[in-house]
C-alpha cells in the first residue's frame, strides 16, 4: 500500500475515534508521514565559485547559483534553494537561512538581500550590509533568513541590490544554507 503525504488536518481527519476499528494501517502511515518535515542542506561546490551577479542602477537582481549540491524530490530539478520551484504535493512552511560571502567591485557600498516568493518580498528576510573603504572592505559576509509559507508551484528567489545606487557588480565567493520544512 502506498503512503500519501497529506495536509496535516486531512491526515488527522483520517483518524476518527477508533471505537469501530476504522483506522487502517495506511491511515496511520499517512498521518505519520504528513506530520514530519524535511531538512535540507545545500551549497555551491568550490569548483563553481566564484560566480558573478551583475547589478544595474540599484535594481534588484536574482542570485542564480550555477549548481546547488543536494537532492530533494520536492524541488524542481532536485535542487532546493533560491531560484527553485517547489514541486511537492502539499502546502508547507519553510524556514532556514542562506549564508554567503561576496566581493564588491567597488568600496564603501550598501547592499540589500531578500527573498521573494512568487514576486512578493518576504519582509522578514530583508538584510542590509555595507562594505568598507579599504581594499579588504570590499569583502563581506551575510546570512539571509527565510520563513515563509509556500504551496506547490511557488518559486522562491533570492535577490540583491546595490541600494547605494549605481551598478556595482559582486562576485559570490561562498554560498551555503539550509531549509527546514513542516507541513501546514
Phi and psi in degrees as a GROMACS rama.xvg file:
@    title "Ramachandran Plot"
@    xaxis  label "Phi"
@    yaxis  label "Psi"
@TYPE xy
-75.933  148.644  UNK-2
-102.291  134.793  UNK-3
-117.247  126.91  UNK-4
-78.4566  129.421  UNK-5
-127.696  163.438  UNK-6
-58.8475  148.16  UNK-7
-56.4416  -46.7458  UNK-8
-63.3334  -35.9568  UNK-9
-65.4909  -42.2407  UNK-10
-64.7933  -42.6019  UNK-11
-65.79  -31.3342  UNK-12
-65.4896  -21.3424  UNK-13
-79.1358  -4.49792  UNK-14
-114.342  72.8926  UNK-15
-71.8983  175.001  UNK-16
-55.1791  123.953  UNK-17
-89.4156  26.8058  UNK-18
-65.2111  -23.2087  UNK-19
-102.652  12.7869  UNK-20
55.0978  46.7112  UNK-21
-92.4496  -7.43789  UNK-22
-87.3314  120.075  UNK-23
-91.3864  162.756  UNK-24
-58.2609  -35.0729  UNK-25
-64.142  -38.9149  UNK-26
-59.9176  -42.0066  UNK-27
-66.4178  -42.5471  UNK-28
-62.4138  -44.2266  UNK-29
-59.8957  -44.57  UNK-30
-63.8255  -41.5451  UNK-31
-65.8011  -49.6429  UNK-32
-59.5175  -38.0179  UNK-33
-72.4189  -16.8003  UNK-34
-92.8573  -9.12966  UNK-35
-105.369  151.395  UNK-36
-103.385  -160.635  UNK-37
-131.658  138.42  UNK-38
-113.496  125.893  UNK-39
-129.732  127.787  UNK-40
-107.027  142.034  UNK-41
-143.122  156.903  UNK-42
-159.968  163.52  UNK-43
-98.4791  127.058  UNK-44
-62.7671  145.767  UNK-45
-52.805  -33.4128  UNK-46
-67.2612  -17.9996  UNK-47
-99.0115  8.76338  UNK-48
-112.435  152.556  UNK-49
-77.9371  164.567  UNK-50
-131.333  147.078  UNK-51
-93.1726  149.03  UNK-52
-124.147  117.736  UNK-53
-89.041  120.088  UNK-54
-109.861  135.103  UNK-55
-131.177  128.191  UNK-56
53.7023  31.0143  UNK-57
77.8665  4.09345  UNK-58
-78.8787  151.036  UNK-59
-76.4766  136.667  UNK-60
-125.833  143.224  UNK-61
-70.3091  137.618  UNK-62
-89.412  112.791  UNK-63
-118.202  90.7056  UNK-64
-59.9369  146.223  UNK-65
-65.9084  -34.678  UNK-66
-162.296  132.494  UNK-67
-109.219  128.587  UNK-68
-92.705  103.353  UNK-69
178.023  173.604  UNK-70
-137.454  134.924  UNK-71
-155.418  135.471  UNK-72
-74.2965  -11.572  UNK-73
-95.0804  4.00746  UNK-74
-129.054  143.575  UNK-75
-51.0277  135.834  UNK-76
58.9509  20.1519  UNK-77
55.8347  28.5631  UNK-78
-127.974  89.5484  UNK-79
-68.3187  145.811  UNK-80
143.961  178.968  UNK-81
-54.3404  135.623  UNK-82
87.0106  5.36856  UNK-83
-101.78  149.032  UNK-84
-96.7104  133.124  UNK-85
-77.5366  119.327  UNK-86
-114.246  15.0678  UNK-87
-65.513  177.381  UNK-88
-105.014  -7.29175  UNK-89
-128.626  159.684  UNK-90
-70.3106  136.961  UNK-91
-133.977  167.66  UNK-92
-117.629  124.305  UNK-93
-109.491  145.394  UNK-94
-146.553  147.929  UNK-95
166.183  -152.553  UNK-96
-159.52  149.191  UNK-97
-114.73  127.942  UNK-98
-109.634  133.897  UNK-99
-146.425  155.544  UNK-100
-117.82  146.179  UNK-101
-147.549  161.272  UNK-102
-119.548  127.274  UNK-103
-86.542  142.758  UNK-104
-67.7114  -23.9131  UNK-105
-128.208  156.729  UNK-106
-84.2157  162.484  UNK-107
55.0609  55.3618  UNK-108
-119.617  156.32  UNK-109
-114.914  134.355  UNK-110
-125.101  151.556  UNK-111
-126.856  130.096  UNK-112
-112.187  145.897  UNK-113
-163.186  160.336  UNK-114
-101.921  147.595  UNK-115
-126.33  142.536  UNK-116
-120.238  115.87  UNK-117
51.7422  40.536  UNK-118
87.0754  -6.94745  UNK-119
-100.418  125.673  UNK-120
-70.2834  133.407  UNK-121
-84.951  100.017  UNK-122
-57.2882  -29.5258  UNK-123
-71.3932  -11.3727  UNK-124
-97.2087  -6.53602  UNK-125
-67.7537  122.951  UNK-126
-130.296  132.749  UNK-127
-115.055  143.997  UNK-128
-147.179  145.06  UNK-129
-115.453  143.271  UNK-130
-93.1468  161.404  UNK-131
-85.8509  -168.766  UNK-132
-103.763  -11.3964  UNK-133
-99.09  178.381  UNK-134
-59.8114  -38.9162  UNK-135
-71.4414  -21.2909  UNK-136
-70.4365  -9.8922  UNK-137
-76.5156  -10.3079  UNK-138
-98.5357  137.634  UNK-139
-147.548  161.93  UNK-140
-133.714  142.411  UNK-141
-149.662  146.744  UNK-142
-115.179  125.923  UNK-143
-110.651  114.629  UNK-144
-79.548  154.857  UNK-145
-136.93  137.384  UNK-146
-156.34  88.2786  UNK-147
-142.21  154.277  UNK-148
-89.2611  134.868  UNK-149
-134.716  159.75  UNK-150
-124.417  161.69  UNK-151
-52.8426  134.092  UNK-152
94.5357  -11.7862  UNK-153
-70.9634  145.108  UNK-154
-111.686  131.633  UNK-155
-106.661  123.346  UNK-156
-125.381  136.749  UNK-157
-103.419  133.486  UNK-158
-139.46  163.762  UNK-159
-141.943  150.981  UNK-160
-140.622  148.639  UNK-161
-85.3541  94.8746  UNK-162
-76.9424  -6.89885  UNK-163
-80.0493  -0.561366  UNK-164
93.0991  169.437  UNK-165
82.6338  -176.747  UNK-166
-117.364  74.7416  UNK-167
-96.9644  104.028  UNK-168
-70.8534  154.704  UNK-169
-129.472  153.587  UNK-170
-112.69  121.62  UNK-171
-79.7454  121.487  UNK-172
-105.603  -13.5302  UNK-173
-152.605  141.513  UNK-174
-152.708  116.564  UNK-175
-154.431  169.599  UNK-176
176.443  -174.653  UNK-177
-148.958  150.919  UNK-178
-131.594  138.997  UNK-179
-117.398  144.409  UNK-180
-128.917  155.019  UNK-181
-141.96  143.504  UNK-182
-62.8352  148.746  UNK-183
